[in-house]
Amino acid sequence: MPRPPRADEAGGLYHVLNRPISPLSGWVDRVKMPLSEAELAAVRLSAQRGKPWGDDDSVESIARRLNLESTLRPRGRKRVRFPKESIKA
């Protein structure tokens, strides 16, 4: 039988007693506020890559916990750059 989620795993939506808690003051105003270009780009990248979204420390922590480290690295193989003197024309 699966265990019920802990309060901190539920995203803080429910209190420990499984009762809804009221949202923080000013929450509606914050949700309605438009995102800056940088925030919008970060959200889009997060959605496209399946990458956690937030500040760097929390993103790394969540990615490690959920085994999503690959979403933090650039896509594709690393490019090989040869020194100019090794290329013979």
mmCIF file of the C-alpha atoms, coordinates in Angstrom:
data_MODEL
# 
_entry.id   MODEL 
# 
loop_
_atom_site.group_PDB 
_atom_site.id 
_atom_site.type_symbol 
_atom_site.label_atom_id 
_atom_site.label_alt_id 
_atom_site.label_comp_id 
_atom_site.label_asym_id 
_atom_site.label_entity_id 
_atom_site.label_seq_id 
_atom_site.pdbx_PDB_ins_code 
_atom_site.Cartn_x 
_atom_site.Cartn_y 
_atom_site.Cartn_z 
_atom_site.occupancy 
_atom_site.B_iso_or_equiv 
_atom_site.pdbx_formal_charge 
_atom_site.auth_seq_id 
_atom_site.auth_comp_id 
_atom_site.auth_asym_id 
_atom_site.auth_atom_id 
_atom_site.pdbx_PDB_model_num 
ATOM 1  C CA . MET A 1 1  ? 0.000  0.000  0.000   1.00 0.00 ? 1  MET A CA 1 
ATOM 2  C CA . PRO A 1 2  ? 1.518  3.383  -0.955  1.00 0.00 ? 2  PRO A CA 1 
ATOM 3  C CA . ARG A 1 3  ? 2.088  5.808  1.854   1.00 0.00 ? 3  ARG A CA 1 
ATOM 4  C CA . PRO A 1 4  ? 0.268  9.161  1.824   1.00 0.00 ? 4  PRO A CA 1 
ATOM 5  C CA . PRO A 1 5  ? 2.438  12.178 0.896   1.00 0.00 ? 5  PRO A CA 1 
ATOM 6  C CA . ARG A 1 6  ? 3.945  14.214 3.694   1.00 0.00 ? 6  ARG A CA 1 
ATOM 7  C CA . ALA A 1 7  ? 2.859  17.832 4.091   1.00 0.00 ? 7  ALA A CA 1 
ATOM 8  C CA . ASP A 1 8  ? 6.114  19.174 2.576   1.00 0.00 ? 8  ASP A CA 1 
ATOM 9  C CA . GLU A 1 9  ? 5.792  16.820 -0.442  1.00 0.00 ? 9  GLU A CA 1 
ATOM 10 C CA . ALA A 1 10 ? 2.309  18.106 -1.212  1.00 0.00 ? 10 ALA A CA 1 
ATOM 11 C CA . GLY A 1 11 ? 3.724  21.510 -2.106  1.00 0.00 ? 11 GLY A CA 1 
ATOM 12 C CA . GLY A 1 12 ? 2.399  23.159 1.025   1.00 0.00 ? 12 GLY A CA 1 
ATOM 13 C CA . LEU A 1 13 ? -1.193 23.114 -0.234  1.00 0.00 ? 13 LEU A CA 1 
ATOM 14 C CA . TYR A 1 14 ? -2.477 21.127 2.694   1.00 0.00 ? 14 TYR A CA 1 
ATOM 15 C CA . HIS A 1 15 ? -1.804 21.297 6.354   1.00 0.00 ? 15 HIS A CA 1 
ATOM 16 C CA . VAL A 1 16 ? -0.545 18.206 8.168   1.00 0.00 ? 16 VAL A CA 1 
ATOM 17 C CA . LEU A 1 17 ? -4.140 17.382 9.106   1.00 0.00 ? 17 LEU A CA 1 
ATOM 18 C CA . ASN A 1 18 ? -5.111 17.327 5.384   1.00 0.00 ? 18 ASN A CA 1 
ATOM 19 C CA . ARG A 1 19 ? -7.130 20.508 5.633   1.00 0.00 ? 19 ARG A CA 1 
ATOM 20 C CA . PRO A 1 20 ? -6.653 23.252 3.051   1.00 0.00 ? 20 PRO A CA 1 
ATOM 21 C CA . ILE A 1 21 ? -4.757 26.283 4.272   1.00 0.00 ? 21 ILE A CA 1 
ATOM 22 C CA . SER A 1 22 ? -5.455 29.828 3.168   1.00 0.00 ? 22 SER A CA 1 
ATOM 23 C CA . PRO A 1 23 ? -3.124 31.354 0.541   1.00 0.00 ? 23 PRO A CA 1 
ATOM 24 C CA . LEU A 1 24 ? -0.561 33.953 1.542   1.00 0.00 ? 24 LEU A CA 1 
ATOM 25 C CA . SER A 1 25 ? -1.600 37.588 1.544   1.00 0.00 ? 25 SER A CA 1 
ATOM 26 C CA . GLY A 1 26 ? -1.069 39.254 -1.829  1.00 0.00 ? 26 GLY A CA 1 
ATOM 27 C CA . TRP A 1 27 ? -0.996 35.867 -3.573  1.00 0.00 ? 27 TRP A CA 1 
ATOM 28 C CA . VAL A 1 28 ? -3.627 36.800 -6.160  1.00 0.00 ? 28 VAL A CA 1 
ATOM 29 C CA . ASP A 1 29 ? -1.758 40.008 -7.058  1.00 0.00 ? 29 ASP A CA 1 
ATOM 30 C CA . ARG A 1 30 ? 1.505  38.085 -7.438  1.00 0.00 ? 30 ARG A CA 1 
ATOM 31 C CA . VAL A 1 31 ? -0.108 35.450 -9.664  1.00 0.00 ? 31 VAL A CA 1 
ATOM 32 C CA . LYS A 1 32 ? -1.645 38.113 -11.908 1.00 0.00 ? 32 LYS A CA 1 
ATOM 33 C CA . MET A 1 33 ? 1.645  40.036 -12.249 1.00 0.00 ? 33 MET A CA 1 
ATOM 34 C CA . PRO A 1 34 ? 3.202  39.546 -15.725 1.00 0.00 ? 34 PRO A CA 1 
ATOM 35 C CA . LEU A 1 35 ? 6.559  37.787 -15.960 1.00 0.00 ? 35 LEU A CA 1 
ATOM 36 C CA . SER A 1 36 ? 9.682  39.621 -17.092 1.00 0.00 ? 36 SER A CA 1 
ATOM 37 C CA . GLU A 1 37 ? 11.387 38.470 -20.299 1.00 0.00 ? 37 GLU A CA 1 
ATOM 38 C CA . ALA A 1 38 ? 14.071 36.647 -18.275 1.00 0.00 ? 38 ALA A CA 1 
ATOM 39 C CA . GLU A 1 39 ? 11.476 34.864 -16.109 1.00 0.00 ? 39 GLU A CA 1 
ATOM 40 C CA . LEU A 1 40 ? 9.419  33.925 -19.167 1.00 0.00 ? 40 LEU A CA 1 
ATOM 41 C CA . ALA A 1 41 ? 12.506 32.509 -20.916 1.00 0.00 ? 41 ALA A CA 1 
ATOM 42 C CA . ALA A 1 42 ? 13.362 30.483 -17.791 1.00 0.00 ? 42 ALA A CA 1 
ATOM 43 C CA . VAL A 1 43 ? 9.816  29.084 -17.553 1.00 0.00 ? 43 VAL A CA 1 
ATOM 44 C CA . ARG A 1 44 ? 9.840  28.153 -21.251 1.00 0.00 ? 44 ARG A CA 1 
ATOM 45 C CA . LEU A 1 45 ? 13.216 26.408 -20.925 1.00 0.00 ? 45 LEU A CA 1 
ATOM 46 C CA . SER A 1 46 ? 11.937 24.565 -17.869 1.00 0.00 ? 46 SER A CA 1 
ATOM 47 C CA . ALA A 1 47 ? 8.854  23.367 -19.728 1.00 0.00 ? 47 ALA A CA 1 
ATOM 48 C CA . GLN A 1 48 ? 10.770 22.372 -22.869 1.00 0.00 ? 48 GLN A CA 1 
ATOM 49 C CA . ARG A 1 49 ? 13.488 20.444 -21.040 1.00 0.00 ? 49 ARG A CA 1 
ATOM 50 C CA . GLY A 1 50 ? 11.437 19.072 -18.144 1.00 0.00 ? 50 GLY A CA 1 
ATOM 51 C CA . LYS A 1 51 ? 13.800 20.968 -15.864 1.00 0.00 ? 51 LYS A CA 1 
ATOM 52 C CA . PRO A 1 52 ? 12.794 22.183 -12.392 1.00 0.00 ? 52 PRO A CA 1 
ATOM 53 C CA . TRP A 1 53 ? 12.207 25.962 -12.193 1.00 0.00 ? 53 TRP A CA 1 
ATOM 54 C CA . GLY A 1 54 ? 13.414 28.279 -9.456  1.00 0.00 ? 54 GLY A CA 1 
ATOM 55 C CA . ASP A 1 55 ? 16.613 29.648 -7.999  1.00 0.00 ? 55 ASP A CA 1 
ATOM 56 C CA . ASP A 1 56 ? 19.851 27.779 -8.749  1.00 0.00 ? 56 ASP A CA 1 
ATOM 57 C CA . ASP A 1 57 ? 20.203 26.074 -5.362  1.00 0.00 ? 57 ASP A CA 1 
ATOM 58 C CA . SER A 1 58 ? 16.660 24.716 -5.278  1.00 0.00 ? 58 SER A CA 1 
ATOM 59 C CA . VAL A 1 59 ? 16.817 23.622 -8.946  1.00 0.00 ? 59 VAL A CA 1 
ATOM 60 C CA . GLU A 1 60 ? 19.987 21.607 -8.302  1.00 0.00 ? 60 GLU A CA 1 
ATOM 61 C CA . SER A 1 61 ? 18.544 20.097 -5.131  1.00 0.00 ? 61 SER A CA 1 
ATOM 62 C CA . ILE A 1 62 ? 15.269 19.094 -6.804  1.00 0.00 ? 62 ILE A CA 1 
ATOM 63 C CA . ALA A 1 63 ? 17.036 17.773 -9.910  1.00 0.00 ? 63 ALA A CA 1 
ATOM 64 C CA . ARG A 1 64 ? 19.324 15.607 -7.764  1.00 0.00 ? 64 ARG A CA 1 
ATOM 65 C CA . ARG A 1 65 ? 16.427 14.311 -5.655  1.00 0.00 ? 65 ARG A CA 1 
ATOM 66 C CA . LEU A 1 66 ? 14.290 13.466 -8.712  1.00 0.00 ? 66 LEU A CA 1 
ATOM 67 C CA . ASN A 1 67 ? 17.202 12.175 -10.829 1.00 0.00 ? 67 ASN A CA 1 
ATOM 68 C CA . LEU A 1 68 ? 16.839 14.995 -13.391 1.00 0.00 ? 68 LEU A CA 1 
ATOM 69 C CA . GLU A 1 69 ? 20.478 16.073 -13.584 1.00 0.00 ? 69 GLU A CA 1 
ATOM 70 C CA . SER A 1 70 ? 20.492 15.544 -17.357 1.00 0.00 ? 70 SER A CA 1 
ATOM 71 C CA . THR A 1 71 ? 17.970 18.378 -17.750 1.00 0.00 ? 71 THR A CA 1 
ATOM 72 C CA . LEU A 1 72 ? 20.512 20.832 -16.307 1.00 0.00 ? 72 LEU A CA 1 
ATOM 73 C CA . ARG A 1 73 ? 23.210 20.105 -18.903 1.00 0.00 ? 73 ARG A CA 1 
ATOM 74 C CA . PRO A 1 74 ? 23.183 21.437 -22.478 1.00 0.00 ? 74 PRO A CA 1 
ATOM 75 C CA . ARG A 1 75 ? 21.673 19.134 -25.097 1.00 0.00 ? 75 ARG A CA 1 
ATOM 76 C CA . GLY A 1 76 ? 23.797 17.097 -27.464 1.00 0.00 ? 76 GLY A CA 1 
ATOM 77 C CA . ARG A 1 77 ? 27.421 16.064 -27.475 1.00 0.00 ? 77 ARG A CA 1 
ATOM 78 C CA . LYS A 1 78 ? 30.185 18.354 -26.436 1.00 0.00 ? 78 LYS A CA 1 
ATOM 79 C CA . ARG A 1 79 ? 31.922 19.840 -29.479 1.00 0.00 ? 79 ARG A CA 1 
ATOM 80 C CA . VAL A 1 80 ? 35.503 18.783 -30.050 1.00 0.00 ? 80 VAL A CA 1 
ATOM 81 C CA . ARG A 1 81 ? 37.825 21.663 -30.854 1.00 0.00 ? 81 ARG A CA 1 
ATOM 82 C CA . PHE A 1 82 ? 41.148 20.820 -32.403 1.00 0.00 ? 82 PHE A CA 1 
ATOM 83 C CA . PRO A 1 83 ? 44.137 23.145 -32.026 1.00 0.00 ? 83 PRO A CA 1 
ATOM 84 C CA . LYS A 1 84 ? 44.848 25.057 -35.262 1.00 0.00 ? 84 LYS A CA 1 
ATOM 85 C CA . GLU A 1 85 ? 48.400 23.712 -35.555 1.00 0.00 ? 85 GLU A CA 1 
ATOM 86 C CA . SER A 1 86 ? 47.168 20.104 -35.641 1.00 0.00 ? 86 SER A CA 1 
ATOM 87 C CA . ILE A 1 87 ? 45.083 20.733 -38.776 1.00 0.00 ? 87 ILE A CA 1 
ATOM 88 C CA . LYS A 1 88 ? 47.172 20.216 -41.903 1.00 0.00 ? 88 LYS A CA 1 
ATOM 89 C CA . ALA A 1 89 ? 45.986 21.879 -45.080 1.00 0.00 ? 89 ALA A CA 1 
# 
